[in-house]
C-alpha cells in the first residue's frame, strides 16, 4: 500500500509507538502510504513491560505487513541526546524532509494506577511523580517540536500533533498529570502562533477512553480496582472505548485535510474528527461526541435513559469551558 495511499511520500515521526495509541497511529499512517519513523525504549519483544509486551520491531512488522514503510528507532525521550540523534537521522535519510510529528510518548501509566489505588494526594506522592508524568511527555513534546520545526520551517509546511487528554481541562488522575496535559494543550496553542506564518499546523489531540493493551490486561486480570465508584465507571468506559487505531484514523484525516490551517492551535477530540470526516473505528463502532448527553448517560450507567436520548443533544463547548472557568 505504501506509495499509493493518501499520504504517499509523506515522512512522519510517531513517538512512543511500541504499543498503545502511538502504535495505533503509526499503523494507520503506514497503511495510508507514509514513511513512518517510530520511537520507543523497547526495540525487541520482551516481557519486562509490566507484562503488557509490545516493541518497536513488532509494530514495524505489522506496518510492513499492511504494505507500509517503517523505520524503528530506539529512543528514550527523557534523553536529549537521543532525541537530537533521532531528528538528525530523519534529516539525513529523508533529505531534510519531515511532514508530520505525533508527540505521543508517555511513561507514567503504571505509576498513576499505583497512586490511584493507594489514594495518594499530590502532597503524599513522591515528588518524582512530577518528572514521571512530565519529563517524557510535556518536556519531551516541546523538545521534539523544536527539532521538528527546524525541519518544517524551511519547507513551509508540516503538522505537529500533541497527544493530550481531557485532563487538560479538569482534574484527572493526579495533579502532575492534569498540569502536564494542560501544558500540552497550551503548547499547541502558543507554538501555532509563530508557526502559522510558515504554513505549519500545530494541534492538540484528545483521544477518548482507549482500550490499550495495558488497560485490557488489567481488565482481563480483574485488576481494575480503584477507590469509590471509579471502578464501575472505568469498566463502563472501557466497554465503550476506542481501539488504539481510532486515533490513527483521526491523524490520517488531519494530515490529509487541505484546510488543516483552520484548525491550528486548537484542541481536537477524536470523535469530533470522526464526525467531520465520517469514519468509524476499525471495529465498526461509532464513538459519540464527548459532550453529548447520551454518552455521559452511558458512562454513568444510565443505560435506559441513554437508549432514548437523541445523539444530537449536547452540552455546548462554551458551557463546558465556563464550568471550569478559573477567574473569580
N, C-alpha and C positions, 0 to 999 in steps of 0.2 A: 504493500500500500504506500510505502514511502516513495515520494516523488510524484504522487498523483492525488494526494489529499488536499483539502482546503488550505493547509499550512505548509504545503510543499515548498522547500527551500528555506523555511524559517529555522533559525537557530535559537534554542531555548535552554535555560538552566532551571531545574527544579531542585530546591534544597530539601533535604530530609525526605528522600524518596524511596527508602528501602522498604517502607511499609506505610500503612495508613493513608491519609488524604494525599500526601505527597506522591505516593505510589500511584494512586488513582488518577491524579492529574498527569503524571508522566505517561501512564498508559494511554490516556486519551490524546495527549499531544503527539505521541509517537504514531498512534493509529491515524491521526489526521495528516500525517506526512512530514512532520517536523523532525529535525535532528535534535535529540534531547540529551543534554548532559544532566546526569542525576548525581546527587551527593548524599553522603551519609557516613556514619562512623563504621558501619558494618559492611565490609566488602563481600565476604564469603558466608555461605549459610553456616549458622551455629545455633546453639541452644542457650546462649547466655543472655538473651534479650528478654529477661523476665518470663521466659517460657513462651514468648509470642512468636519468635522466629522472624524471618524476613531479612533480606540482604540486597545489596545493590546488584549483585550478579543475577539474583533471581528476578528482580524487577526488569533488568536489561534483557534477560532471556525471554520474558513474557512479552515485552515490547517488540522484540525482533520476531517472535512467533506470530505476531499480528502484522508483520510486514514493515515495522518501523525501524528507525535507526537510533541506537542509544549508546552513549559513552558514559560508563560508570566511573566516578571519581571519588575515591575515599577522601573525606574531608570532615574535619571537626570544626564546626562553625564558631567554637569558642577560641580557636587558634587563628590569630590574624594572619600569620604567615601562610597557613594552608589555604585560607580564603583567597589571598592575593595570588597564590600559585594557581588556584582554580581558574581565575579570570585571565591570567596570563596564558594558560593552556588554551582556553577558548579563543582568545585573541590570536594566538599563533596558528592554531589549527583551522580557524574559520576566517582568516584574513581580516581580523578586526570586527567581524560581524556578530552581533547579538541582538535578537529581536524581542525576546521575552525572558523576563526573570520572574520566577514564582518563589517568593520568600516563605517557605513553609516550615523550615527546621524548628523543632521544638523538643525539649528534653525533660520536661517537668511532669509528665503524666503520672508515672508511678509515685512520685513524691507527693503530688496533690492528692491522690487517692489515699495514701497513708495518713496524711494530715487530716483529711476529712473524716476518716474512720475514728481517729483519735480525738476528734472535735477540738482541734487546736485552733486558737485565735492567733492573730498575726503577732501579738507580743509574746506568745508562748512558743511560736515556731523558732527553729534555728534561724538566725539572721541570714545564713547562707541561702535560705529559700528565695531571697530576692534574686541572687545570681542564678539559681537553678531555673527560675521562671524567665529571667530576662536577659541573661548574657547571650545564650544561643539564639533566643527569639528576638527580642527588641533590639539589642545592640547588634546582633548578627544581621538582622534585616537592614539596619542602617548601613553597616559596612558593605554588605553585598550591593545595596542600592548605589553607593558611592562608586564602586568599581563598574557596575553596570552602566551608570550614567556616563562614565568616561568613554565607554564604547559606543553608546547610543547617540550622544550629543553630536559627534561629528557626522553621523549618518542621518541626523534629523528625523529619526523615527525610533519607536520602541514602546514596550509595555512592561511596567513593573507592577506586580501584584503582591501585597502583603496578605497572607492568610491570617485572619483575626477571628473574632467571635463576638457574640452579644455581651461578653464580659467587658467589652469596651464601653458599654452603656450603663451597666448595672453591676452591683456586687455579685461575683460569680466565682465559686471555688475558694478563692483566697484573695487577700488584698494585693500581694505582689502580682498574681495572675491578672486581676482586673486592671491594675495600673498598667501592666505591660500591654494588654490588648487595647486599652485606651490610647496608649502611646503609638501602637501600630496604626490605628485609625488616624490619629493626628499627623503621623509621619507622612502618610499618603496625601493628606490634605496640604500640608506645608510644602513638601517636596514638589508637588504638582505645580505650584505657583511658578517656580523657576523653570521647570521642565516644559511647561505648556508652550512656551515660545519656540521650543525646539521640536515640537510635534511628538513629544513623548508623554504617554498617559501613565498615571500612577493611581491605582485604586486599592481599596481595602476590601477583601472578600470575606464575607461571613458564611461559612457552611452551616447548615442546620446540624442537629444531633446526628452523628455519623457512626455507622456500625463498623468501626475499625477492628482490626484483628485483636487488639488488646481488650476492647470492650466485649467482643464476642467470647473471648476466652473467659473473662470474669463471669459473663452470663452463664456459660456452659458449666462453670465450676460452682455456680450459686454463690459467687463471691461479691455480689453487688449488695453489700450490707453497709448502709450509712445511717447516720442518726435521724430520728424523727420520721417524717413521711417521705424523705428523699429517696429511699429505696424503691417504693412503689412508683413514685414519679419517674425515676430513672428507668425503670423497667418498661413503663409505658412509652417513654420517649424512644428507647432503643427499638421497640417493636415497630414504630412508625418512622424510624430513622433512615437517613440516606445511606447509600452504598458509598464506598470510597471513590468511585468513578463519577458520581454525580457532580462533584466539584470540578472534576476534569472536563466534563461536558460543558460546564459553565465557562471554564477558562478558554476552551476552544472557541466558543461563541464570542467571547470578548476579544480574543486575538483575531477573529475573522470580521469583526464589526467595523465597517468603514466609517462609522460615526463614533468611534471609541473616545475621541477627544471631548465629546459632550459629557462623558461620564467621569473624566479625570478629576481626581481629588475626592471622589465620592465613596461612600460605603455601599457595597452591593451585596445583597443576600443571594445565595444560590437559587432559592425558589423564585425570587424576582426575575433573575436572568432566565430561568426556565419558562416563566410566564411570557416574557418578552419574545424569546426565540422559539417557543413552543416545542420543547423537548421534554421527555420523561427520563426517569432513571433507567439504568441498564437492565433492571429487573421489571421494567414496565410501570413502576409506581409513579403516580403524580404526587409531588410534595406540595403541601399547602403553604400559602403565604404565612410567614411567622406572625403577622399581625391580624390574621383572620380569626374570628371568634370560634369557628368550627375546629380549628387546630388547637386552640387553647383549651377547649372543652375536652377534646380527645386526650390531651396531655394530662389533664386533671381528673380523668376517669369518668367524666360525664358523657358517656357514650350515647345515651338515648337522646339527650339534648343535641349532641353533635350530629346525630343522624338526621335531624330535622332542620338544622341550621344551614342556610344557604352559604356557599363559599364566598360570595361577594360581600358579605357583611364583615367589615374590617374596622379596626381601630386606626384612625388617621395617624400617619407617622409624626405629624406635628404634635399630636396629643401625647404620643409615647415620649417624644423629646421633652415635652413640658412636664411630664410626670417625674422626670429625672433632672429637672432644671436645678442648677446649683446656686443661683443667685437669690439673695434674700428679697 
